[in-house]
């Protein structure tokens, strides 16, 4: 009986043992399995997320690169589709370029709150008429809010975030130098056609797509232009002149480095300028330039061997009668003067006596050869035409000292270049390297040119010369003054100094003209080391003074530029 009991008991215990062991083992295995499953899920999820991040990263990089390529293509495409080519100065400085600008248009059906919209627009563009804008919003399906937006205006409108505002792109011409070249570069119309200045003259070239990578390079120098303009503006202030003008030109090839006419205007503003004060005085203005013409008279007399520099002209009266007219000098001169002194001291009567020795026919031919009687050829359409006249009694006499004959400053500057460059006739130009390989006819011999140079130097250096205020050390400044009256108003003066100076073996023509200047009573002049106040309204006291200031500023720049040119390009003077 006991054995049975024990067995039963053992079986019971055994049964209990196995049951407990199974449960604990099963739970342990289940936990391990759960742990293994959870870990796999983490790795799987991590792999999925990593793959997604990798995919998105590659996608973003791809889109970015694709976008960059598209932008680059768009820029290149836009550049190749410019309607006009660039204009540069001789140093590559940008003077004119086409850019993309915008018109602002409105789609009224996209405006949610019109009152709020009106307020926003008024804040962004205060000049907009809100009544008209409101009417257009009510009655039109599409209209222009403002054409030709400035970049500031475009940004203001863009920041409003209004989907009803549409920005329409178009091409427009900009002029980074603003007023600096207003009388030269000119303007284009809204259709990108040149209507004035260089823009008009070179319109076909600038619009030709074959030249899109060949910008028009002018002979102008922006640094020189800026400094000359600065000095002329100061001259306007000092001498209370109504206007001023200046020309800087290479005497060997006729390249114009600077052309300034004041007052000027901002060519970025599309304004129709009709006031004569804003005329290009250098190319369009036609003036009597006075005693400058005495140089031509003396040069021709020397060339024809009628006189020499030391020939004495006798019996020079203070005034002479020519037909019914009286010709006189503004001051008393010696009774007998050499040809050289007549030009240095600027005697009208002495010049008349020499002109009579030359004769009308030779003088007329000489002026024609210098192209002083016809319109000049130049790369602008704004060109003046000398007033025609008849060679009647006394015309030879008055023309010999610069009265009774008109011309443009451009023409007389080119003629002077021909007299001092060895006698070679040159044509003024705005195009760089245009005249480099041209053969030049001669107007006078090299020997006569040397004589004229020497006399004109004495106009500046001699005690009795009229241009001592321009004697700037190191530049061998030479030239001739001219004080004349308005052709149609004798109460106003045109004061001119036409000079040349040397910078590193290269000669430059400098013309400075002041329109109706006044006496600068408070200006203290350094006149040959003596401090004096000006009391006379003549070219020697204003145009000459301003020329000296200009040469001081631009001389070093030109000298440095010439040093950078290879030696075989530099023309060395023997005189």
WOVENKA-V120509 format. One record per backbone hydrogen bond with DSSP energy under -0.5 kcal/mol. NH is the residue of the N-H (numbers start at 0). CO is the residue of the C=O. Records with the same first field share a line. If there is no record, write none. Layout:
NH=CO, CO
//
This chain:
4=0
5=1
6=2
7=3
8=4
9=5
10=6
11=7
12=8
13=9
14=10
15=11
16=12
17=13
18=14
19=15
20=16
21=17
22=18
23=19
24=20
25=21
26=22
27=23
28=24
29=25
30=26
31=27
32=28
33=29
34=30
35=31
36=32
37=33
38=34
39=35
40=36
41=37
42=38
43=39
44=40
45=41
46=42
47=43
48=44
49=45
50=46
51=47
52=48
53=49
54=50
55=51
56=52
57=53
58=54
59=55
60=56
61=57
62=58
63=59
64=60
65=61
66=62
67=63
68=64
69=65
70=66
71=67
72=68
73=69
74=70
75=71
76=72
77=73
78=74
79=75
80=76
81=78
84=205
86=95
87=215
88=92
89=219
91=88
94=86
95=86
96=173
98=171
100=98, 169
102=167
103=145
104=102, 165
105=142
106=163
107=105
109=106
110=107
111=109
113=111
116=112
117=113
118=114
119=115
120=116
121=117
122=118
123=119
124=120
127=124
129=127
132=128
133=129
134=130
135=131
136=132
137=133
138=134
139=135
142=105
144=103
145=103
148=101
153=149
154=150
155=151
156=152
157=153
158=154
159=155, 156
160=157
161=156
162=160
164=161
165=104, 163
167=102, 165
168=166
169=100
171=98
173=96
177=174
179=176
180=177
181=178
183=180
184=180
185=180
188=192
191=188
194=186
195=186
197=183
198=184
199=195, 196
200=196
201=197
202=199
205=201
206=202
207=203, 204
208=206
210=207
211=208
213=210
215=85
216=214
217=87, 215
218=429
220=256
221=219
224=220
225=221
226=222
227=223
228=224
229=225
230=226
231=227
232=228
233=229
234=230
235=231
236=232
237=233
238=234
239=235
240=235
241=514
242=514
243=261
244=512
245=259
246=510
247=257
248=508
249=254
250=506
253=249
255=428
256=247, 254
257=247
259=245
261=243
266=177, 264
268=265
269=267
270=268
272=270
273=271
277=274
278=275
280=278
283=279
284=279
286=284, 406
288=286
289=401
291=288
292=289
293=290
294=291
296=292
297=293
298=294
299=295
300=296
301=297
302=298
303=299
304=301
305=300
306=300
310=307
312=310, 336
313=311
315=334
316=314
319=326
321=324
324=321
326=319
328=317
336=312
338=310
339=308
341=337
342=338
343=339
344=340
345=341
346=341
347=345
350=346
351=347
352=348
353=349
354=350
355=351
356=352
357=353
358=354
362=358
363=359
364=360
365=361
366=362
367=363
368=364
369=365
370=367
371=366
377=375
379=377
382=380
383=282
391=389
394=391
397=393
398=394
399=395
400=396, 397
401=398
402=397
406=286
408=280
409=281
411=407
412=408
413=409
414=410
415=411
416=412
417=413
418=414
419=415
420=416
422=417
424=440
428=253
431=216, 429
433=430
435=432
437=434
442=422
443=422
448=444
449=445
450=446
451=447
452=448
453=449
454=450
455=451
456=452
457=453
458=454
459=455, 456
460=456
461=457
464=461
465=343
466=458
469=466
470=467
471=469
472=470
474=471
477=499
478=455
479=497
481=495
483=481, 493
485=488, 491
491=488
493=483
494=513
495=481, 493
496=511
497=479
498=496, 509
499=477
500=507
501=474
502=505
505=502
507=500
508=248
509=498
510=246
511=496
512=244
513=494
514=242
515=492, 513
517=238
520=518
522=519
524=522, 531
526=524, 529
527=525
529=526
531=524, 529
533=519, 522
537=535
540=537
541=537, 538
543=538
545=541
546=542
547=543
548=544
549=545
550=546
551=547
552=548
553=549
554=550
557=553
558=554
559=555
560=556
561=557
562=558
563=559
564=561
568=565
569=565, 566
570=568
571=569
//
